[in-house]
Every structure is written in C-alpha cells, then in structure tokens.
Amino acid sequence: MHILLIHQVFAALDEAGGTRHHEFARYLAAQGHQVTVITSSVSYLSGNALTPPSAPLSRFAGEGTGVRVIHAANYRALHKSFLHRLLFFVSFMASSFWIGLGVKNVDVVWGTSPPIFQGATAWALARLKRVPFLFEVRDLWPKFAIAVGVLKNKVLIRMSLWLERFLYRRADRVIVNSPAYVDHVRERGARRVDLVPNGADPDMFDPSDPGEAFRTRNGLTDKIVVLYAGAHGMSNDLGVVLEAARQLADRPGVRIVFLGDGKEKANLQEQAKRLNLTNVLFLSPVPKTDMPQTLAGTDACIAILKPIEEYKTPYPNKVFDYMAAGRPVLASLPLDGDAPRLIAAAQCGIAIAPGDPQAMAQATLQFYRDREQGEAMGARGREFVVRHFSLEQCVKILEGFIKQVCQADRPLKRSDVQGI
C-alpha cells in the first residue's frame, strides 16, 4: 500500500516534538508499505524554519526509514496571536494540498487532528484521488480550544464545529487515541470508529540507567529530579508546577525541571524569576533520541493539564514514555479521567487533583522521602507498557485498520491484529 499522511507537526526521532507518527510510519515502511508524509517547513514548538528559506519545498527521505517526507511552505509567525496561528494552519492547508496533488499511486489518505484544518486537505485529496479517507482524532478540537478560551469568536466556533462534523461524517474510517473520544465522534456523525492508543517503544529505554550524564551536565547530581517534558502552552497549567516549586523552596535536595518549548515558556521563566525560584531549571526541547538519557536522569515525571471537565478524556503520550522509561508518573489530571485510571491500574504513580499546587508539592515530597517506592512504581509502569501499550502492538492494530479500509469488502479477522 502507498499511504499518504498529511500532518503539519510531524516530527522525526531526531527532532523535538511528538514522534508517534514517525514511529508508526517507520514500522509501516518496514512491513513493505510506502509512506509519504507532507508536513510543515516550520516548527510548531518554536516557530523556527525547519528548511532553508531558499528551499521551502525541499524533499528528503528519512534516512534508513523508507519514509518519504515532504516539507510544505507555510506562514511562520504562529505564536503572535490566535489569528497568526490560524494563518499558519490555513497556509499549510493550501500548500500541502498543492503538493499532495503531485503524489502518485496513493491507496489511502490519512489525515490527523489537531490541527483539524489539515483534515480538510486530506479529505479533498482522498476524494480527488478516489481513495479512502482515514481520519485520526488525537485531540477533541475545537472542544478543547473552546474550553480553555483559545477559541472565542462565535463565528469561528460555528465554522469549526461544522468542519468537525463534516470530517467525521465523510471519513471512511475514524481512529482515536483515547477510548473516551469514541462516543464524542460517533455522536457527531462518524460511521466507523476504532481505537489506536498512544504507546511507547520499551526497547528505546533502559530503566537501569542512572542518568548520570544528564544529571552531571545540568548540575543535578544528588538531587531528587522531577521533570515535566512537553509543550509549554495554555492547556498545560505549568504555573501550578511553579507554585509547587515555591512551596518546596526549603528543600534544597529537590529540583523541578521544565523541558520543552511553547507559547507560555517565556512567561513561565519570568514568573520563576519574580518568585526567585532557585530550585527550577528550564531546558530546551530535545529530540526523541535524547529522551532515554534525559528520563534516566529523573526520579519522577509530571503530566499536567488544566482543571476542566474536557480534560478527563486524553491519554497524554508523554505518560507512556515515562512508564516505558521506568519512571513513576505524577499526574495532575482530573481524577475520574482515563489517564489517572490507567495509572491506577498500572500502580505506576501518584494522581492528584488538577490545579492544586499544594498536592503537587506533597506528592513531590513523597518521592523525595521514599525513592524505593518511586522505583517500584516505575518498574510496574514499564511492565504495564510492555504488556499492553508497546508501540509494536499499537501500530499492528493501525496497520490492520488501514488494510481494512483499503479492502472494504473483506471483514477484518481477529487474527489480523493483536489486541491490547
């Protein structure tokens, strides 16, 4: 099969950002499928160009992966305001559509959201090429954007809700990465919905690695290191982590590390400076290939979202990497949500109510006082990922669904995929 993936924020293992699709694409290519990816020429995390301005449409194949990646030119100033971000998305819709027209002999077009706008490009290309349209939902946009106040304009909200329903109804198959998303997309018109959860590659991580290189390089030797890795945006509520760090200021053996980038990073750094926090450290994002060494140098890892009802549903991808690395999870997420239930099932961390810096400080102290408990949690988390959420298991399920959508007259047998 030739699979065409439209994904504006596609990141390879040697780049910063989520690598779910790069890892999936590598596996599919290894099974003999041809994978072409059209992605942005601009980093969503930083807004910096990924390709030289003189060659905005440069084409290259991921070395040794069998995956062809095409960078489409698009607007850069995405972090200035919501309007600029919208221009960023719309410009990619146009450029990726134009490039996609030139990709030949495609068997299926795979669109992924967010951003949802690229789903329209994937749908249009699939219809013009007369092939199935597979739509992946990784985030309930625009529902989440409305809930956190990013999307406020009533006209834009109506248009976004219309586009969401349009894509769900016209997809030949919808896949979601959280079980809590299934009802949402069905209620809005999706005909066939299947789950392909986030996962992690346990072989990438060595839980026995003490992480001395990371600790030495960043002055963290002999400290209890609690790490947040990921986007620094409005949804992540990282001000709560800073307030927890303020409450832990009298514990010189504790360090809170922020690894990543995003629109709110400068504000968070300024807030830490105002509070005179000497127990926090801000680090630039690193490629996925550097994450095993980074996570090895931690004692616990944070997953956090704002305390809103809508955030009961996500399965944050970082949680699975934390677990695969054998590190306990400190989850500041709605307690009746899917991710805390998963953490409870795996017995791999501590879940606290979101928006509560005192609870976060107390949970951090628990790791500080009892390293052995944290190590035991981390070991259980890794075992849980190996048994239920390994990358290989997840992508085998995806491959089975892609085969089925390309051969709609052949029912998918249980033996075609390995369940989770």
Long-range contacts (C-beta under 8 A, 24 or more apart in sequence): 1-33, 1-34, 1-107, 1-108, 1-402, 1-403, 1-406, 2-33, 2-34, 2-35, 2-36, 2-105, 2-106, 2-107, 2-108, 3-28, 3-33, 3-34, 3-35, 3-36, 3-106, 3-107, 3-108, 3-110, 3-402, 4-36, 4-38, 4-100, 4-103, 4-106, 4-108, 4-109, 4-110, 4-122, 4-125, 5-35, 5-36, 5-37, 5-38, 5-110, 5-112, 6-38, 6-96, 6-100, 6-109, 6-110, 6-111, 6-112, 6-118, 6-119, 6-121, 6-122, 6-125, 7-37, 7-38, 7-39, 7-112, 7-118, 8-39, 8-40, 8-44, 8-74, 8-89, 8-92, 8-96, 8-115, 8-118, 9-39, 9-40, 9-44, 9-115, 10-37, 10-39, 10-40, 10-69, 11-288, 12-62, 12-69, 12-287, 12-288, 13-287, 13-288, 13-289, 14-287, 14-288, 14-289, 15-43, 15-50, 15-287, 15-288, 16-43, 16-45, 16-260, 16-261, 16-285, 16-286, 16-287, 17-43, 17-44, 17-45, 17-285, 18-317, 19-288, 20-138, 20-198, 20-317, 21-112, 22-62, 22-65, 22-67, 23-201, 23-391, 23-395, 24-394, 24-395, 24-398, 25-62, 25-65, 25-67, 26-62, 26-65, 26-66, 26-67, 27-391, 27-392, 27-395, 27-399, 28-395, 28-398, 28-399, 28-402, 29-65, 29-66, 29-67, 30-66, 31-399, 33-399, 34-66, 34-68, 35-66, 35-67, 35-68, 36-67, 36-68, 36-69, 36-70, 36-103, 36-106, 37-67, 37-68, 37-69, 37-70, 38-70, 38-72, 38-96, 38-99, 38-100, 38-103, 39-69, 39-70, 39-71, 39-72, 40-71, 40-72, 40-74, 40-92, 41-71, 41-72, 41-73, 41-74, 42-74, 42-75, 42-76, 42-78, 42-88, 44-78, 45-231, 45-260, 45-261, 45-262, 45-285, 46-261, 46-285, 47-76, 47-77, 47-78, 47-79, 49-76, 57-95, 57-99, 70-99, 70-103, 72-96, 72-98, 72-99, 79-263, 82-150, 82-151, 86-156, 89-115, 89-117, 89-118, 90-117, 92-117, 92-118, 92-121, 93-117, 93-118, 93-120, 93-121, 96-121, 97-121, 97-124, 97-125, 100-125, 101-125, 101-128, 106-131, 107-131, 107-132, 107-406, 108-132, 108-133, 108-134, 108-402, 108-405, 108-406, 109-133, 109-134, 110-134, 110-136, 110-402, 111-135, 111-136, 111-167, 112-136, 112-138, 113-137, 113-138, 113-139, 113-141, 113-167, 114-138, 114-139, 114-141, 115-141, 116-141, 116-142, 116-160, 116-163, 116-164, 116-167, 117-163, 119-163, 119-167, 120-163, 120-166, 120-167, 123-167, 123-170, 123-171, 126-172, 131-406, 132-172, 132-173, 132-405, 132-406, 132-408, 133-170, 133-171, 133-172, 134-171, 134-172, 134-173, 134-175, 134-401, 134-402, 134-405, 135-167, 135-168, 135-171, 135-173, 135-174, 135-175, 136-174, 136-175, 136-176, 136-177, 136-196, 137-174, 137-175, 137-176, 137-177, 137-181, 137-185, 138-176, 138-177, 139-314, 140-181, 140-184, 140-310, 140-313, 143-184, 143-310, 144-235, 144-310, 144-311, 147-308, 147-309, 147-310, 147-311, 148-234, 148-235, 148-306, 148-308, 149-234, 150-234, 164-188, 165-189, 172-405, 172-408, 173-401, 173-404, 173-405, 175-398, 175-401, 177-315, 178-313, 178-314, 178-315, 178-338, 179-338, 180-312, 180-313, 180-314, 180-337, 180-338, 181-313, 184-313, 194-397, 194-401, 195-397, 196-394, 196-397, 196-398, 196-401, 197-315, 197-389, 197-394, 197-420, 198-315, 198-316, 198-317, 198-319, 198-320, 198-389, 198-394, 199-320, 199-385, 199-389, 199-390, 199-391, 199-393, 199-394, 200-320, 200-321, 200-323, 200-324, 200-385, 200-389, 200-390, 200-391, 201-324, 201-390, 201-391, 201-392, 202-324, 202-382, 202-385, 202-386, 202-390, 204-291, 204-292, 204-324, 205-292, 205-295, 205-296, 205-321, 205-324, 205-325, 205-326, 205-382, 206-292, 206-296, 207-296, 207-325, 207-326, 207-327, 207-378, 207-379, 207-382, 208-326, 209-292, 209-293, 209-296, 210-296, 210-297, 211-293, 211-294, 211-295, 211-296, 211-297, 211-298, 212-297, 213-293, 213-297, 214-293, 214-294, 214-296, 214-297, 215-297, 218-257, 218-281, 218-283, 218-297, 219-281, 220-255, 220-257, 220-281, 220-297, 222-253, 223-253, 223-254, 223-255, 224-253, 224-254, 224-255, 224-299, 224-300, 224-364, 224-367, 224-368, 224-371, 225-255, 225-257, 225-297, 225-298, 225-299, 225-300, 226-254, 226-255, 226-256, 226-257, 226-298, 226-299, 226-300, 226-301, 226-302, 226-330, 226-364, 226-367, 227-256, 227-257, 227-259, 227-294, 227-295, 227-298, 227-300, 227-301, 227-302, 228-256, 228-257, 228-258, 228-259, 228-260, 228-301, 228-302, 228-304, 229-259, 229-260, 229-291, 229-294, 229-295, 229-301, 229-318, 229-321, 230-259, 230-260, 230-316, 230-318, 231-260, 231-261, 231-262, 232-258, 232-260, 232-261, 232-262, 232-263, 232-264, 232-265, 232-268, 233-262, 233-263, 233-264, 234-263, 234-264, 234-306, 235-305, 235-306, 235-311, 236-262, 236-264, 236-304, 236-305, 236-306, 237-304, 237-305, 237-306, 237-307, 237-332, 237-354, 237-355, 238-264, 238-268, 238-304, 239-268, 239-271, 240-304, 240-332, 240-354, 240-355, 240-356, 240-357, 240-360, 241-302, 241-304, 241-357, 241-360, 242-268, 242-271, 242-272, 242-275, 242-277, 242-280, 243-357, 244-357, 244-358, 244-360, 244-361, 244-364, 245-272, 245-277, 245-279, 245-280, 245-361, 246-275, 246-277, 246-357, 247-357, 247-358, 247-361, 248-279, 248-361, 248-364, 248-365, 249-277, 249-278, 249-279, 251-279, 251-365, 251-368, 252-279, 253-368, 254-279, 254-364, 254-365, 254-368, 255-279, 255-280, 255-281, 256-280, 256-281, 256-364, 257-281, 257-282, 257-283, 257-298, 258-282, 258-283, 259-283, 259-284, 259-285, 259-286, 259-294, 260-285, 261-285, 291-321, 291-325, 292-325, 295-321, 295-322, 295-325, 295-327, 296-325, 298-327, 299-327, 299-328, 299-367, 299-371, 299-374, 300-327, 300-328, 300-329, 300-330, 300-349, 300-364, 300-367, 300-374, 301-325, 301-327, 301-328, 301-329, 301-330, 302-329, 302-330, 302-331, 302-332, 302-360, 303-329, 303-330, 303-331, 303-332, 303-333, 303-339, 304-331, 304-332, 304-333, 304-354, 305-332, 305-333, 305-334, 305-354, 306-354, 306-355, 307-334, 307-353, 307-354, 307-355, 308-334, 309-334, 311-337, 311-354, 312-336, 312-337, 312-338, 313-337, 313-338, 314-338, 314-339, 315-339, 315-342, 319-343, 320-385, 320-389, 322-381, 323-348, 323-378, 323-381, 323-382, 323-384, 323-385, 323-389, 324-381, 324-382, 324-385, 324-386, 325-378, 325-382, 326-375, 326-378, 326-379, 326-381, 326-382, 327-374, 327-378, 327-381, 328-367, 328-374, 328-375, 328-377, 328-378, 328-381, 329-377, 329-381, 330-360, 330-363, 330-364, 330-367, 332-356, 332-359, 332-360, 343-381, 345-384, 346-380, 346-381, 346-384, 347-377, 347-380, 348-377, 348-378, 348-380, 348-381, 348-384, 349-377, 349-381, 350-377, 388-420, 389-420, 393-418, 393-420, 394-420
